[in-house]
Amino acid sequence: MLSRRSLGKLALTQGVVALLGRTAMAQGRVVSIGYQKYGTLILLKEKGFLEEALKPKGVSVQWAQFPAGPPLLQALIGGTLDFGGTGDLPPVFAQASSPDALVYAGNETPTGSSEAIIVPDTSPIRTVRDLRGKRVAVTRGSDAHWLLLASLKNNGLSFKDIEVSYLLPAAARPAFEAGKVDAWSIWDPYLSGVSTPVRSLATGSDCGGGTQFYLARKGFFTDNLDLLHDVIAAVTRCDAWAQANKPDVVKILARSTGLDPAVVARSVEKIEFGFHYITPQVIAQQQHIADTFAAEGLLPSTPKVSDAAPKI
């Protein structure tokens, strides 16, 4: 099981090394972006829209790749990133441990079907209730973690009723396919990339999940609001391009993930690319997630989500 300290070290391994040259660059300002292998930010990196927007201002862009949202936000809290994207639960964990370190900058159109709790097609497990006493893999602090907890609670269960294996996707997939865990709570593209036939017990649509968020370092928001607006504009432009050019999106994401293009195409087809500013409804859902995890004793404190959602 990965501890927070381990996740922090992983964040340093994945992100800080890529940013060591930041202070030595000739230009006066640098924007550092944390991204994963999937989603709008990898597309933004490939298309170069942000570099195009910032070059006339003498601002450079640095990119750092992360395996999941929790280590990305650890790097953001640590000050080595300015902006990044994650699922719905990582910012809740991050705000609970560092209340004044980040702000919500926006979100993508929710895609609940992009995450699911799955079991092998041959498994006798037919419903979420059948998970009682079973081994379930999930990445701690990820949006799939929320999917798992919400699905259990919706069916009269809790984490005490199952055996949780906290694994990053790279370790969870072979464990699932080898039968070392009975079920896996996971998101795309890993969901669409499972090589064995599976059945879904629940999806993000069942619990208001499947929302991708953009987060900014609090200091970046307060000291460089102009650059944050530029980043948001570039994300918005990239989303518009992606929605209109899904075959090209598939090519980029297949290359970045190493997955079969047919697998990526199934995942991309679910997505409606589009940037949205944070609304009261989104804040309320995030607060519900925070309150639920706090009630389970899984957070060090209960964050007030609205404190991290200023008008941008």
ZIJO-V669990 format. One record per residue. N is the residue number from 1. RES is the residue in one small letter. OMEGA is omega in radians with two decimals (NA if undefined). NEAR is the number of other ideal C-beta (glycine too) atoms within 10 Angstrom. Layout:
n: <N,N>
res: <RES,RES>
omega: <OMEGA,OMEGA>
near: <NEAR,NEAR>
This chain:
n: <1,2,3,4,5,6,7,8,9,10,11,12,13,14,15,16,17,18,19,20,21,22,23,24,25,26,27,28,29,30,31,32,33,34,35,36,37,38,39,40,41,42,43,44,45,46,47,48,49,50,51,52,53,54,55,56,57,58,59,60,61,62,63,64,65,66,67,68,69,70,71,72,73,74,75,76,77,78,79,80,81,82,83,84,85,86,87,88,89,90,91,92,93,94,95,96,97,98,99,100,101,102,103,104,105,106,107,108,109,110,111,112,113,114,115,116,117,118,119,120,121,122,123,124,125,126,127,128,129,130,131,132,133,134,135,136,137,138,139,140,141,142,143,144,145,146,147,148,149,150,151,152,153,154,155,156,157,158,159,160,161,162,163,164,165,166,167,168,169,170,171,172,173,174,175,176,177,178,179,180,181,182,183,184,185,186,187,188,189,190,191,192,193,194,195,196,197,198,199,200,201,202,203,204,205,206,207,208,209,210,211,212,213,214,215,216,217,218,219,220,221,222,223,224,225,226,227,228,229,230,231,232,233,234,235,236,237,238,239,240,241,242,243,244,245,246,247,248,249,250,251,252,253,254,255,256,257,258,259,260,261,262,263,264,265,266,267,268,269,270,271,272,273,274,275,276,277,278,279,280,281,282,283,284,285,286,287,288,289,290,291,292,293,294,295,296,297,298,299,300,301,302,303,304,305,306,307,308,309,310,311,312>
res: <m,l,s,r,r,s,l,g,k,l,a,l,t,q,g,v,v,a,l,l,g,r,t,a,m,a,q,g,r,v,v,s,i,g,y,q,k,y,g,t,l,i,l,l,k,e,k,g,f,l,e,e,a,l,k,p,k,g,v,s,v,q,w,a,q,f,p,a,g,p,p,l,l,q,a,l,i,g,g,t,l,d,f,g,g,t,g,d,l,p,p,v,f,a,q,a,s,s,p,d,a,l,v,y,a,g,n,e,t,p,t,g,s,s,e,a,i,i,v,p,d,t,s,p,i,r,t,v,r,d,l,r,g,k,r,v,a,v,t,r,g,s,d,a,h,w,l,l,l,a,s,l,k,n,n,g,l,s,f,k,d,i,e,v,s,y,l,l,p,a,a,a,r,p,a,f,e,a,g,k,v,d,a,w,s,i,w,d,p,y,l,s,g,v,s,t,p,v,r,s,l,a,t,g,s,d,c,g,g,g,t,q,f,y,l,a,r,k,g,f,f,t,d,n,l,d,l,l,h,d,v,i,a,a,v,t,r,c,d,a,w,a,q,a,n,k,p,d,v,v,k,i,l,a,r,s,t,g,l,d,p,a,v,v,a,r,s,v,e,k,i,e,f,g,f,h,y,i,t,p,q,v,i,a,q,q,q,h,i,a,d,t,f,a,a,e,g,l,l,p,s,t,p,k,v,s,d,a,a,p,k,i>
omega: <-3.13,3.06,3.07,3.13,3.13,3.11,3.12,3.11,3.11,3.10,3.13,3.14,-3.05,-2.97,-2.99,-3.13,-3.12,-3.04,-3.04,-3.09,-3.00,-3.05,-3.09,-3.08,-3.03,-3.09,-3.06,-3.08,3.12,3.01,-3.12,-3.04,3.04,-3.09,3.03,-3.05,-2.99,3.09,-3.03,-3.03,3.05,3.06,3.12,3.11,-3.10,-3.09,3.09,-3.12,-3.10,3.08,3.13,-3.11,-3.02,-3.09,3.12,3.13,-3.12,-3.11,3.12,3.13,3.02,-3.06,3.09,-3.10,-3.13,-3.13,-3.10,-3.09,-3.09,3.12,3.08,-3.11,3.02,3.11,3.12,3.11,-3.14,3.07,3.13,3.04,3.04,-2.97,3.09,-3.12,3.12,3.00,-2.96,-3.06,-3.10,3.12,3.08,3.10,-3.11,-3.14,3.14,-3.12,-3.12,-2.94,-3.03,-3.01,-3.06,3.05,3.01,-3.14,-3.13,3.12,3.04,3.03,-3.12,3.10,-3.06,-3.11,-3.12,3.08,-3.07,2.92,-3.04,3.03,3.05,-3.10,-3.14,-3.08,3.05,3.11,-3.06,-3.08,3.09,3.13,-3.13,3.11,3.13,3.13,-3.08,3.11,-3.10,3.11,3.09,3.07,-3.10,3.07,3.14,3.09,3.08,3.07,3.08,3.12,-3.12,-3.12,-3.12,-3.13,3.09,-3.11,3.12,-3.12,3.04,-3.14,3.05,3.12,3.12,-3.09,-3.14,3.05,-3.06,3.02,-3.13,-3.08,2.95,-3.07,-3.09,3.10,-3.09,-3.08,3.12,3.10,3.13,-3.06,3.09,3.12,3.12,2.97,-3.07,-3.09,-3.10,3.04,-2.91,-3.10,3.06,0.16,-3.11,3.13,-3.12,-3.07,3.12,-2.99,-3.14,3.11,-3.10,2.99,3.13,3.09,-3.13,3.08,3.11,3.11,-3.12,-3.05,3.13,-3.13,3.09,3.11,3.06,-3.09,2.97,-3.12,3.07,3.01,-3.06,3.14,3.09,3.11,-3.06,-3.02,-3.07,-3.09,3.11,3.12,3.08,3.08,3.11,3.11,3.14,3.12,3.13,3.08,3.13,3.11,-3.12,3.10,3.11,3.09,-3.08,-3.13,-3.11,-3.04,-3.06,3.06,3.09,3.07,3.13,-3.13,-3.12,-3.08,3.06,3.12,-3.08,-3.09,-3.04,3.14,3.08,3.13,3.12,3.09,-3.13,-3.13,3.11,3.13,-3.09,-3.12,-3.14,-2.93,2.92,-3.10,3.11,3.12,3.09,2.98,-3.08,3.13,3.06,3.14,3.12,3.09,-3.13,3.12,3.10,3.11,3.09,3.10,-3.14,-3.12,-3.12,3.13,3.11,3.13,3.11,-3.12,-3.06,3.08,3.11,3.09,3.11,-3.10,2.99,-2.98,-3.10,3.10,-3.13,-3.10,-3.14,3.04,-3.08,NA>
near: <8,19,10,15,9,12,24,17,14,20,26,15,14,19,25,16,11,18,19,10,11,13,7,6,11,6,11,9,13,17,22,23,21,31,22,21,18,23,22,24,26,22,23,25,19,16,18,13,18,25,16,12,17,20,13,7,13,10,19,18,20,19,19,20,17,25,18,26,28,27,27,29,31,29,27,30,21,16,15,22,31,24,26,27,28,27,28,28,26,29,28,28,27,24,27,18,17,16,14,10,18,24,23,23,25,20,21,21,15,19,21,18,17,27,29,28,27,22,22,18,9,10,16,8,19,10,10,22,15,16,25,13,9,15,17,23,25,26,30,22,30,26,28,29,27,29,30,30,23,21,24,24,16,13,16,10,16,11,17,8,14,20,13,18,19,16,22,18,22,11,14,23,18,10,15,27,15,9,12,13,20,21,26,29,28,30,26,25,24,23,25,22,18,17,9,12,8,21,15,13,24,24,20,26,16,18,23,20,29,27,21,24,24,26,31,26,26,19,13,23,21,12,11,19,12,10,22,22,12,17,25,18,14,25,25,17,17,24,21,13,17,23,14,10,15,14,9,14,23,20,15,18,25,18,14,20,20,10,21,13,14,10,21,25,18,16,23,23,11,14,23,11,23,14,20,15,14,22,11,9,9,21,17,13,18,27,17,15,25,23,15,17,22,16,12,14,8,16,18,11,11,15,24,13,22,14,12,24,20,13,5,16>
